[in-house]
Amino acid sequence: MGGVLYFIPIPKTDVNIVMKFSQFGNKFTKDSGITRLMNDLNQGLRTPGAIMLGGGNPAHIPEMDDYFQQILTDMTLSGQLNETLCNYDGPQGKNTLINALAQELREKLGWEIQPQNIALTNGSQSAFFYLFNLLAGRTEDGSIKRVLFPLAPEYIGYSDSGLDEGLFVANKPTIELLPNGQFKYHVDFDHLNISEDINLICVSRPTNPTGNVITDEELLRLDGLAQQHNIPLLIDNAYGVPFPGIIFSEATPLWNPNIILCMSLSKLGLPGSRCGIIIANEKIINAVSNMNGIISLAPGGVGPAIALEMIRRDDLFRLSQNVIQPFYKKRVNRVIEIIRRHMSEDRCLIHKPEGAIFLWLWFKNLPITTEVLYQRLKKRKVLMVPGHFFFPGLEHDWPHAHQCMRINYIPDEEKIEEGIRILSEEIEIAHREAEY
Ligand SMILES: Cc1ncc(COP(=O)(O)O)c(C=O)c1O
């Protein structure tokens, strides 16, 4: 007792502190378009009455929510949750899940997978950061290697993940016009240039933002090209089969030692568990494990523990097929009906919905860009994502990119209907303005 208390004066504000960031710091802290957009979307979430059709959160499917609640209760009572929370896993990730998943994939899909072919990450987003920078960027001999997206538009989340600038190259698609005001993108193999600097081909299947699922034929062709050029093919299977299974067209899952398959527990309904799963050859898995060790010691264990329990109960594939897939399929069809109630095929074409949680709308003759449309909609508290953000790696600006818009079809139908009504009004206003 009797000690003297000293107070260290705290500066009133820290905004004027002079601090120099590294090149890495500058690159990863700059205000990119996507940061601005994400802030908008986040703000939208907190604005009363806003209609949020922009984000990528999966649906809360009541049956899945109840299931997760029950599994967590059981895991708490059995001590499994405690066991997971109170221990580190190894840098490759929870080995009990890795062993069980390898066996599941061998038995159910016939893939030649061993535990040394699987590594876990904190969400698949961080897996892309690892893999892109592992395989692309400046090499020992000073040359630059790049990632090829064979089918733009592609996932916005890839855009800023390269340590080096100019890491990505994208190939424009061909567009097939379909009945009922729908269309579908295809890989334009005639213009697909796998130049010397390409060291990885990457495609999301189903694709965020479009809901496209590249066909088995296209996938096999890409696989063949990758093998021919001695480079891996990365398939981002965040929405795909066998889990979470948000696919409405025929699609055969594919893996071989030249394929890096990235999966995730997020769209199963567990985005907060931050669990990504990489299935690849041993060299890639060792590299990812080392990176995990350096960057995060070990990936988190709660998501993997839940997935393990789901496999033990034989529920992982079953719920994907019987609960998750039908929920999204029904929802997407309802939302297409809503769109068609408000907008004709002349005004709005819809990418064939083959999977994922988005609809991709093409306003072919729109006199304004979808960026301007986005700003006008924002003023009316409706948030959607303008198309041009989804073309990472595309060298030249493409008018088509400014005619498209992505909406998330998960919110309540009344909200979607109101959002679509306002969207169609704004489109009519833009057309009227152009006539005068
Ligand atoms: C195509 C695609 N890949 C990967 C991810 C990343 O998901 P996560 O990091 O939650 O596994 C997302 C998220 O929306 C996505 O849409």
The ligand as an SDF file (V2000), in Angstrom:
LIG
                    3D

 16 16  0  0  0  0  0  0  0  0999 V2000
  -16.7040  -18.2910  -55.1280 C   0  0  0  0  0  0  0  0  0  0  0  0
  -16.2750  -18.1010  -53.7120 C   0  0  0  0  0  0  0  0  0  0  0  0
  -15.1270  -18.6460  -53.3240 N   0  0  0  0  0  0  0  0  0  0  0  0
  -14.6820  -18.5120  -52.0720 C   0  0  0  0  0  0  0  0  0  0  0  0
  -15.3650  -17.7680  -51.1340 C   0  0  0  0  0  0  0  0  0  0  0  0
  -14.7720  -17.6050  -49.7780 C   0  0  0  0  0  0  0  0  0  0  0  0
  -15.4950  -18.2570  -48.7870 O   0  0  0  0  0  0  0  0  0  0  0  0
  -14.9250  -18.6040  -47.3610 P   0  0  0  0  0  0  0  0  0  0  0  0
  -13.6480  -17.8440  -47.1250 O   0  0  0  0  0  0  0  0  0  0  0  0
  -16.0000  -18.1880  -46.4310 O   0  0  0  0  0  0  0  0  0  0  0  0
  -14.6610  -20.0840  -47.3530 O   0  0  0  0  0  0  0  0  0  0  0  0
  -16.5670  -17.1660  -51.4930 C   0  0  0  0  0  0  0  0  0  0  0  0
  -17.3150  -16.3620  -50.5190 C   0  0  0  0  0  0  0  0  0  0  0  0
  -18.3190  -15.7550  -50.7780 O   0  0  0  0  0  0  0  0  0  0  0  0
  -17.0300  -17.3330  -52.8230 C   0  0  0  0  0  0  0  0  0  0  0  0
  -18.1670  -16.7810  -53.2290 O   0  0  0  0  0  0  0  0  0  0  0  0
  1  2  1  0
  2  3  1  0
  2 15  2  0
  3  4  2  0
  4  5  1  0
  5  6  1  0
  5 12  2  0
  6  7  1  0
  7  8  1  0
  8  9  2  0
  8 10  1  0
  8 11  1  0
 12 13  1  0
 12 15  1  0
 13 14  2  0
 15 16  1  0
M  END
$$$$
